[in-house]
Amino acid sequence: MFQVGPLELLVVGIIALLVLGPSRLPDAARAVGKGMREFRSALDDPDGDERRHADEPET
């Protein structure tokens, strides 16, 4: 697949800094991290939503 080295990460970081600016870069990184964490948890537990909704009482 793709191999990402330190030079590629540096280039992506510089481009992100230029596009977002230093004040918005931490918020963007935090949002990406949160999205990746949610995606991984959804992959690890594909039936989590079904079980969570099964425990809730119907109204």
PyMOL commands that set and color helices and strands:
alter all, ss='L'
color gray80, all
select helices_A, chain A and resi 6-20+25-44+48-55
alter helices_A, ss='H'
color red, helices_A
deselect
rebuild
show_as cartoon
